[in-house]
Amino acid sequence: QVQVAESGGGSVQAGESLRLSCTASELNLDDYDMAWFRRAPGKEREEVSCISWSGSKSAYADFVKGRFIVSRDNAKRTLYLQMDDLKPEDTAMYYCATAARQVCGSWLWRTSLSYSYWGQGTQVTVSS
């Protein structure tokens, strides 16, 4: 059974950094594009970033460009999200997801319907 698990969340001050990790058991990550989404209290889930199966392509939501960097290590079956210069509006539950096909490179990466497996999320709280 596939299990996706996020870690690395926490409570920080504005301007600080966090690095999220996501592992996926029973999956050969070489086959999957992956993405980060987030859901803030009272808001809809929104896309944050994606990365292609090889790591050669990535995309970001406008509100994180220049502050977040997505990366992956397929040998370790791990996806990362380096988050710098965090802002209070980044407060949310962060989720990683694996795509059923190659989507990072088209608009398809932005829709949750493109993803098959999701983790339970890791909470990020940023105070001012």
TIVO-2410 file (N, C-alpha, C; in nm, 3 decimals):
# residues 128
REC num residu      c1      c2      c3 atome chaine
REC   1      Q   0.085  -0.118   0.000     N      A
REC   1      Q   0.000   0.000   0.000    CA      A
REC   1      Q   0.089   0.125   0.000     C      A
REC   2      V   0.058   0.218  -0.091     N      A
REC   2      V   0.137   0.340  -0.101    CA      A
REC   2      V   0.109   0.431   0.018     C      A
REC   3      Q   0.214   0.480   0.078     N      A
REC   3      Q   0.201   0.576   0.187    CA      A
REC   3      Q   0.287   0.697   0.157     C      A
REC   4      V   0.225   0.813   0.161     N      A
REC   4      V   0.295   0.939   0.141    CA      A
REC   4      V   0.294   1.014   0.272     C      A
REC   5      A   0.409   1.062   0.314     N      A
REC   5      A   0.418   1.128   0.444    CA      A
REC   5      A   0.504   1.252   0.437     C      A
REC   6      E   0.449   1.362   0.485     N      A
REC   6      E   0.522   1.488   0.491    CA      A
REC   6      E   0.580   1.508   0.630     C      A
REC   7      S   0.688   1.585   0.637     N      A
REC   7      S   0.747   1.621   0.765    CA      A
REC   7      S   0.821   1.752   0.749     C      A
REC   8      G   0.861   1.809   0.862     N      A
REC   8      G   0.941   1.930   0.858    CA      A
REC   8      G   0.867   2.058   0.890     C      A
REC   9      G   0.736   2.048   0.908     N      A
REC   9      G   0.661   2.168   0.943    CA      A
REC   9      G   0.695   2.216   1.084     C      A
REC  10      G   0.643   2.333   1.118     N      A
REC  10      G   0.667   2.386   1.250    CA      A
REC  10      G   0.620   2.528   1.260     C      A
REC  11      S   0.654   2.591   1.371     N      A
REC  11      S   0.618   2.730   1.397    CA      A
REC  11      S   0.744   2.815   1.392     C      A
REC  12      V   0.742   2.917   1.309     N      A
REC  12      V   0.858   3.005   1.293    CA      A
REC  12      V   0.813   3.149   1.291     C      A
REC  13      Q   0.910   3.238   1.297     N      A
REC  13      Q   0.885   3.381   1.285    CA      A
REC  13      Q   0.895   3.421   1.138     C      A
REC  14      A   0.830   3.529   1.105     N      A
REC  14      A   0.839   3.583   0.969    CA      A
REC  14      A   0.985   3.607   0.933     C      A
REC  15      G   1.020   3.570   0.810     N      A
REC  15      G   1.156   3.586   0.763    CA      A
REC  15      G   1.243   3.463   0.782     C      A
REC  16      E   1.197   3.369   0.862     N      A
REC  16      E   1.275   3.247   0.884    CA      A
REC  16      E   1.247   3.143   0.776     C      A
REC  17      S   1.313   3.029   0.790     N      A
REC  17      S   1.306   2.924   0.687    CA      A
REC  17      S   1.262   2.791   0.747     C      A
REC  18      L   1.206   2.709   0.661     N      A
REC  18      L   1.175   2.570   0.692    CA      A
REC  18      L   1.203   2.486   0.569     C      A
REC  19      R   1.232   2.359   0.592     N      A
REC  19      R   1.249   2.266   0.481    CA      A
REC  19      R   1.155   2.150   0.503     C      A
REC  20      L   1.060   2.136   0.414     N      A
REC  20      L   0.966   2.026   0.421    CA      A
REC  20      L   1.021   1.906   0.343     C      A
REC  21      S   0.987   1.789   0.389     N      A
REC  21      S   1.023   1.665   0.320    CA      A
REC  21      S   0.898   1.582   0.299     C      A
REC  22      C   0.903   1.500   0.197     N      A
REC  22      C   0.793   1.410   0.168    CA      A
REC  22      C   0.850   1.278   0.119     C      A
REC  23      T   0.811   1.171   0.182     N      A
REC  23      T   0.855   1.039   0.139    CA      A
REC  23      T   0.736   0.959   0.091     C      A
REC  24      A   0.762   0.870  -0.002     N      A
REC  24      A   0.656   0.788  -0.057    CA      A
REC  24      A   0.702   0.643  -0.062     C      A
REC  25      S   0.643   0.562   0.019     N      A
REC  25      S   0.681   0.421   0.022    CA      A
REC  25      S   0.610   0.346  -0.090     C      A
REC  26      E   0.667   0.235  -0.129     N      A
REC  26      E   0.609   0.148  -0.232    CA      A
REC  26      E   0.594   0.217  -0.367     C      A
REC  27      L   0.666   0.323  -0.389     N      A
REC  27      L   0.662   0.392  -0.517    CA      A
REC  27      L   0.803   0.412  -0.570     C      A
REC  28      N   0.821   0.388  -0.698     N      A
REC  28      N   0.944   0.425  -0.764    CA      A
REC  28      N   0.927   0.568  -0.812     C      A
REC  29      L   0.983   0.662  -0.740     N      A
REC  29      L   0.956   0.802  -0.767    CA      A
REC  29      L   1.004   0.846  -0.905     C      A
REC  30      D   1.091   0.769  -0.968     N      A
REC  30      D   1.134   0.802  -1.104    CA      A
REC  30      D   1.017   0.810  -1.200     C      A
REC  31      D   0.906   0.750  -1.164     N      A
REC  31      D   0.791   0.743  -1.254    CA      A
REC  31      D   0.691   0.857  -1.235     C      A
REC  32      Y   0.714   0.942  -1.134     N      A
REC  32      Y   0.608   1.034  -1.096    CA      A
REC  32      Y   0.654   1.180  -1.089     C      A
REC  33      D   0.579   1.266  -1.153     N      A
REC  33      D   0.590   1.407  -1.120    CA      A
REC  33      D   0.529   1.425  -0.980     C      A
REC  34      M   0.576   1.524  -0.908     N      A
REC  34      M   0.525   1.545  -0.773    CA      A
REC  34      M   0.500   1.693  -0.750     C      A
REC  35      A   0.421   1.721  -0.648     N      A
REC  35      A   0.384   1.859  -0.623    CA      A
REC  35      A   0.360   1.884  -0.475     C      A
REC  36      W   0.365   2.011  -0.441     N      A
REC  36      W   0.325   2.058  -0.309    CA      A
REC  36      W   0.200   2.144  -0.324     C      A
REC  37      F   0.107   2.123  -0.236     N      A
REC  37      F  -0.013   2.204  -0.225    CA      A
REC  37      F  -0.021   2.253  -0.080     C      A
REC  38      R  -0.109   2.349  -0.058     N      A
REC  38      R  -0.131   2.393   0.079    CA      A
REC  38      R  -0.276   2.437   0.097     C      A
REC  39      R  -0.321   2.433   0.221     N      A
REC  39      R  -0.455   2.479   0.255    CA      A
REC  39      R  -0.446   2.562   0.382     C      A
REC  40      A  -0.479   2.687   0.368     N      A
REC  40      A  -0.483   2.776   0.483    CA      A
REC  40      A  -0.619   2.770   0.549     C      A
REC  41      P  -0.627   2.803   0.675     N      A
REC  41      P  -0.757   2.799   0.744    CA      A
REC  41      P  -0.862   2.881   0.672     C      A
REC  42      G  -0.976   2.820   0.645     N      A
REC  42      G  -1.085   2.890   0.581    CA      A
REC  42      G  -1.070   2.912   0.432     C      A
REC  43      K  -0.966   2.854   0.373     N      A
REC  43      K  -0.942   2.874   0.230    CA      A
REC  43      K  -0.938   2.742   0.156     C      A
REC  44      E  -0.949   2.751   0.024     N      A
REC  44      E  -0.939   2.633  -0.059    CA      A
REC  44      E  -0.792   2.588  -0.070     C      A
REC  45      R  -0.776   2.460  -0.099     N      A
REC  45      R  -0.640   2.411  -0.124    CA      A
REC  45      R  -0.586   2.477  -0.250     C      A
REC  46      E  -0.459   2.513  -0.247     N      A
REC  46      E  -0.398   2.579  -0.362    CA      A
REC  46      E  -0.263   2.516  -0.392     C      A
REC  47      E  -0.225   2.524  -0.519     N      A
REC  47      E  -0.098   2.468  -0.561    CA      A
REC  47      E   0.017   2.558  -0.518     C      A
REC  48      V   0.129   2.496  -0.488     N      A
REC  48      V   0.248   2.569  -0.446    CA      A
REC  48      V   0.361   2.550  -0.547     C      A
REC  49      S   0.392   2.423  -0.578     N      A
REC  49      S   0.504   2.396  -0.666    CA      A
REC  49      S   0.495   2.254  -0.718     C      A
REC  50      C   0.557   2.231  -0.834     N      A
REC  50      C   0.568   2.094  -0.885    CA      A
REC  50      C   0.709   2.071  -0.935     C      A
REC  51      I   0.742   1.944  -0.952     N      A
REC  51      I   0.871   1.906  -1.008    CA      A
REC  51      I   0.851   1.780  -1.089     C      A
REC  52      S   0.914   1.775  -1.204     N      A
REC  52      S   0.899   1.659  -1.291    CA      A
REC  52      S   0.972   1.539  -1.234     C      A
REC  53      W   0.943   1.420  -1.290     N      A
REC  53      W   1.000   1.298  -1.236    CA      A
REC  53      W   1.152   1.300  -1.236     C      A
REC  54      S   1.212   1.368  -1.335     N      A
REC  54      S   1.358   1.372  -1.345    CA      A
REC  54      S   1.419   1.489  -1.270     C      A
REC  55      G   1.333   1.582  -1.229     N      A
REC  55      G   1.384   1.703  -1.165    CA      A
REC  55      G   1.421   1.811  -1.264     C      A
REC  56      S   1.402   1.787  -1.392     N      A
REC  56      S   1.445   1.883  -1.494    CA      A
REC  56      S   1.347   1.998  -1.510     C      A
REC  57      K   1.223   1.980  -1.469     N      A
REC  57      K   1.122   2.085  -1.479    CA      A
REC  57      K   1.064   2.114  -1.342     C      A
REC  58      S   1.033   2.239  -1.319     N      A
REC  58      S   0.965   2.277  -1.196    CA      A
REC  58      S   0.879   2.399  -1.224     C      A
REC  59      A   0.784   2.420  -1.140     N      A
REC  59      A   0.695   2.535  -1.154    CA      A
REC  59      A   0.652   2.579  -1.015     C      A
REC  60      Y   0.616   2.706  -1.006     N      A
REC  60      Y   0.580   2.764  -0.877    CA      A
REC  60      Y   0.459   2.856  -0.892     C      A
REC  61      A   0.382   2.862  -0.785     N      A
REC  61      A   0.278   2.963  -0.779    CA      A
REC  61      A   0.345   3.099  -0.763     C      A
REC  62      D   0.281   3.201  -0.815     N      A
REC  62      D   0.342   3.334  -0.812    CA      A
REC  62      D   0.376   3.379  -0.671     C      A
REC  63      F   0.297   3.342  -0.575     N      A
REC  63      F   0.317   3.394  -0.440    CA      A
REC  63      F   0.437   3.331  -0.368     C      A
REC  64      V   0.501   3.230  -0.428     N      A
REC  64      V   0.619   3.172  -0.365    CA      A
REC  64      V   0.746   3.185  -0.450     C      A
REC  65      K   0.731   3.238  -0.569     N      A
REC  65      K   0.848   3.251  -0.657    CA      A
REC  65      K   0.956   3.335  -0.591     C      A
REC  66      G   1.077   3.284  -0.597     N      A
REC  66      G   1.190   3.353  -0.538    CA      A
REC  66      G   1.210   3.324  -0.391     C      A
REC  67      R   1.114   3.256  -0.329     N      A
REC  67      R   1.127   3.225  -0.186    CA      A
REC  67      R   1.132   3.075  -0.160     C      A
REC  68      F   1.063   2.996  -0.241     N      A
REC  68      F   1.057   2.851  -0.222    CA      A
REC  68      F   1.133   2.782  -0.335     C      A
REC  69      I   1.196   2.671  -0.302     N      A
REC  69      I   1.263   2.589  -0.403    CA      A
REC  69      I   1.223   2.444  -0.382     C      A
REC  70      V   1.175   2.381  -0.488     N      A
REC  70      V   1.138   2.240  -0.483    CA      A
REC  70      V   1.253   2.156  -0.539     C      A
REC  71      S   1.275   2.041  -0.479     N      A
REC  71      S   1.379   1.950  -0.528    CA      A
REC  71      S   1.340   1.807  -0.490     C      A
REC  72      R   1.413   1.713  -0.544     N      A
REC  72      R   1.383   1.574  -0.514    CA      A
REC  72      R   1.509   1.490  -0.519     C      A
REC  73      D   1.505   1.380  -0.447     N      A
REC  73      D   1.612   1.280  -0.450    CA      A
REC  73      D   1.543   1.146  -0.468     C      A
REC  74      N   1.537   1.100  -0.590     N      A
REC  74      N   1.464   0.977  -0.619    CA      A
REC  74      N   1.527   0.856  -0.551     C      A
REC  75      A   1.657   0.856  -0.536     N      A
REC  75      A   1.724   0.744  -0.470    CA      A
REC  75      A   1.678   0.732  -0.324     C      A
REC  76      K   1.646   0.845  -0.264     N      A
REC  76      K   1.597   0.845  -0.126    CA      A
REC  76      K   1.445   0.847  -0.120     C      A
REC  77      R   1.381   0.847  -0.236     N      A
REC  77      R   1.234   0.850  -0.242    CA      A
REC  77      R   1.179   0.971  -0.167     C      A
REC  78      T   1.244   1.084  -0.185     N      A
REC  78      T   1.209   1.202  -0.106    CA      A
REC  78      T   1.195   1.326  -0.192     C      A
REC  79      L   1.090   1.401  -0.163     N      A
REC  79      L   1.065   1.530  -0.223    CA      A
REC  79      L   1.090   1.636  -0.116     C      A
REC  80      Y   1.141   1.751  -0.157     N      A
REC  80      Y   1.171   1.857  -0.062    CA      A
REC  80      Y   1.106   1.988  -0.106     C      A
REC  81      L   1.084   2.073  -0.007     N      A
REC  81      L   1.043   2.211  -0.035    CA      A
REC  81      L   1.118   2.301   0.062     C      A
REC  82      Q   1.216   2.372   0.010     N      A
REC  82      Q   1.290   2.470   0.089    CA      A
REC  82      Q   1.211   2.600   0.087     C      A
REC  83      M   1.175   2.647   0.203     N      A
REC  83      M   1.092   2.768   0.214    CA      A
REC  83      M   1.170   2.874   0.290     C      A
REC  84      D   1.205   2.979   0.222     N      A
REC  84      D   1.279   3.089   0.282    CA      A
REC  84      D   1.192   3.214   0.289     C      A
REC  85      D   1.233   3.308   0.375     N      A
REC  85      D   1.161   3.434   0.389    CA      A
REC  85      D   1.011   3.409   0.409     C      A
REC  86      L   0.980   3.324   0.502     N      A
REC  86      L   0.841   3.289   0.525    CA      A
REC  86      L   0.761   3.409   0.575     C      A
REC  87      K   0.636   3.412   0.535     N      A
REC  87      K   0.546   3.521   0.570    CA      A
REC  87      K   0.425   3.464   0.645     C      A
REC  88      P   0.359   3.547   0.725     N      A
REC  88      P   0.241   3.496   0.797    CA      A
REC  88      P   0.137   3.436   0.703     C      A
REC  89      E   0.126   3.487   0.582     N      A
REC  89      E   0.028   3.434   0.487    CA      A
REC  89      E   0.067   3.297   0.432     C      A
REC  90      D   0.188   3.250   0.464     N      A
REC  90      D   0.227   3.114   0.427    CA      A
REC  90      D   0.176   3.011   0.527     C      A
REC  91      T   0.116   3.057   0.634     N      A
REC  91      T   0.061   2.965   0.733    CA      A
REC  91      T  -0.045   2.876   0.669     C      A
REC  92      A  -0.025   2.746   0.678     N      A
REC  92      A  -0.115   2.651   0.613    CA      A
REC  92      A  -0.071   2.510   0.645     C      A
REC  93      M  -0.157   2.415   0.610     N      A
REC  93      M  -0.118   2.275   0.608    CA      A
REC  93      M  -0.062   2.248   0.469     C      A
REC  94      Y   0.056   2.190   0.463     N      A
REC  94      Y   0.122   2.163   0.337    CA      A
REC  94      Y   0.116   2.014   0.306     C      A
REC  95      Y   0.078   1.986   0.182     N      A
REC  95      Y   0.061   1.849   0.137    CA      A
REC  95      Y   0.149   1.821   0.017     C      A
REC  96      C   0.201   1.699   0.009     N      A
REC  96      C   0.267   1.659  -0.114    CA      A
REC  96      C   0.179   1.556  -0.186     C      A
REC  97      A   0.198   1.547  -0.314     N      A
REC  97      A   0.115   1.458  -0.396    CA      A
REC  97      A   0.197   1.405  -0.512     C      A
REC  98      T   0.163   1.284  -0.554     N      A
REC  98      T   0.228   1.224  -0.670    CA      A
REC  98      T   0.129   1.222  -0.786     C      A
REC  99      A   0.179   1.256  -0.903     N      A
REC  99      A   0.093   1.264  -1.021    CA      A
REC  99      A   0.089   1.131  -1.095     C      A
REC 100      A  -0.026   1.104  -1.154     N      A
REC 100      A  -0.042   0.980  -1.230    CA      A
REC 100      A   0.025   0.989  -1.366     C      A
REC 101      R   0.063   1.107  -1.409     N      A
REC 101      R   0.127   1.125  -1.539    CA      A
REC 101      R   0.215   1.250  -1.531     C      A
REC 102      Q   0.279   1.281  -1.642     N      A
REC 102      Q   0.366   1.398  -1.644    CA      A
REC 102      Q   0.283   1.524  -1.660     C      A
REC 103      V   0.282   1.606  -1.556     N      A
REC 103      V   0.199   1.725  -1.557    CA      A
REC 103      V   0.277   1.854  -1.532     C      A
REC 104      C   0.395   1.840  -1.477     N      A
REC 104      C   0.472   1.960  -1.442    CA      A
REC 104      C   0.537   2.013  -1.568     C      A
REC 105      G   0.481   2.116  -1.624     N      A
REC 105      G   0.523   2.164  -1.754    CA      A
REC 105      G   0.401   2.209  -1.831     C      A
REC 106      S   0.286   2.176  -1.776     N      A
REC 106      S   0.159   2.222  -1.833    CA      A
REC 106      S   0.070   2.274  -1.721     C      A
REC 107      W  -0.042   2.330  -1.758     N      A
REC 107      W  -0.134   2.384  -1.657    CA      A
REC 107      W  -0.191   2.274  -1.569     C      A
REC 108      L  -0.178   2.151  -1.612     N      A
REC 108      L  -0.236   2.039  -1.537    CA      A
REC 108      L  -0.179   2.025  -1.397     C      A
REC 109      W  -0.059   2.079  -1.375     N      A
REC 109      W   0.001   2.061  -1.244    CA      A
REC 109      W  -0.078   2.135  -1.135     C      A
REC 110      R  -0.156   2.235  -1.178     N      A
REC 110      R  -0.226   2.319  -1.083    CA      A
REC 110      R  -0.354   2.256  -1.029     C      A
REC 111      T  -0.404   2.153  -1.089     N      A
REC 111      T  -0.529   2.093  -1.044    CA      A
REC 111      T  -0.502   1.968  -0.963     C      A
REC 112      S  -0.570   1.958  -0.852     N      A
REC 112      S  -0.551   1.842  -0.765    CA      A
REC 112      S  -0.597   1.713  -0.832     C      A
REC 113      L  -0.678   1.724  -0.935     N      A
REC 113      L  -0.727   1.606  -1.005    CA      A
REC 113      L  -0.614   1.531  -1.077     C      A
REC 114      S  -0.499   1.596  -1.096     N      A
REC 114      S  -0.387   1.532  -1.164    CA      A
REC 114      S  -0.309   1.437  -1.074     C      A
REC 115      Y  -0.344   1.430  -0.946     N      A
REC 115      Y  -0.262   1.359  -0.849    CA      A
REC 115      Y  -0.334   1.239  -0.790     C      A
REC 116      S  -0.257   1.132  -0.772     N      A
REC 116      S  -0.316   1.006  -0.726    CA      A
REC 116      S  -0.301   0.985  -0.577     C      A
REC 117      Y  -0.184   1.016  -0.525     N      A
REC 117      Y  -0.156   0.987  -0.384    CA      A
REC 117      Y  -0.123   1.116  -0.311     C      A
REC 118      W  -0.179   1.127  -0.193     N      A
REC 118      W  -0.161   1.245  -0.110    CA      A
REC 118      W  -0.117   1.205   0.030     C      A
REC 119      G  -0.036   1.293   0.090     N      A
REC 119      G  -0.002   1.272   0.229    CA      A
REC 119      G  -0.104   1.337   0.321     C      A
REC 120      Q  -0.083   1.322   0.451     N      A
REC 120      Q  -0.174   1.377   0.552    CA      A
REC 120      Q  -0.145   1.524   0.581     C      A
REC 121      G  -0.030   1.572   0.538     N      A
REC 121      G   0.003   1.712   0.556    CA      A
REC 121      G   0.094   1.738   0.675     C      A
REC 122      T   0.163   1.850   0.668     N      A
REC 122      T   0.245   1.898   0.778    CA      A
REC 122      T   0.215   2.047   0.798     C      A
REC 123      Q   0.195   2.087   0.922     N      A
REC 123      Q   0.151   2.222   0.950    CA      A
REC 123      Q   0.269   2.319   0.954     C      A
REC 124      V   0.251   2.431   0.885     N      A
REC 124      V   0.348   2.540   0.888    CA      A
REC 124      V   0.275   2.662   0.945     C      A
REC 125      T   0.331   2.719   1.050     N      A
REC 125      T   0.274   2.838   1.111    CA      A
REC 125      T   0.380   2.946   1.119     C      A
REC 126      V   0.348   3.061   1.063     N      A
REC 126      V   0.443   3.172   1.058    CA      A
REC 126      V   0.381   3.291   1.133     C      A
REC 127      S   0.450   3.337   1.233     N      A
REC 127      S   0.401   3.450   1.311    CA      A
REC 127      S   0.479   3.576   1.277     C      A
REC 128      S   0.414   3.688   1.292     N      A
REC 128      S   0.479   3.815   1.256    CA      A
REC 128      S   0.553   3.875   1.374     C      A
***
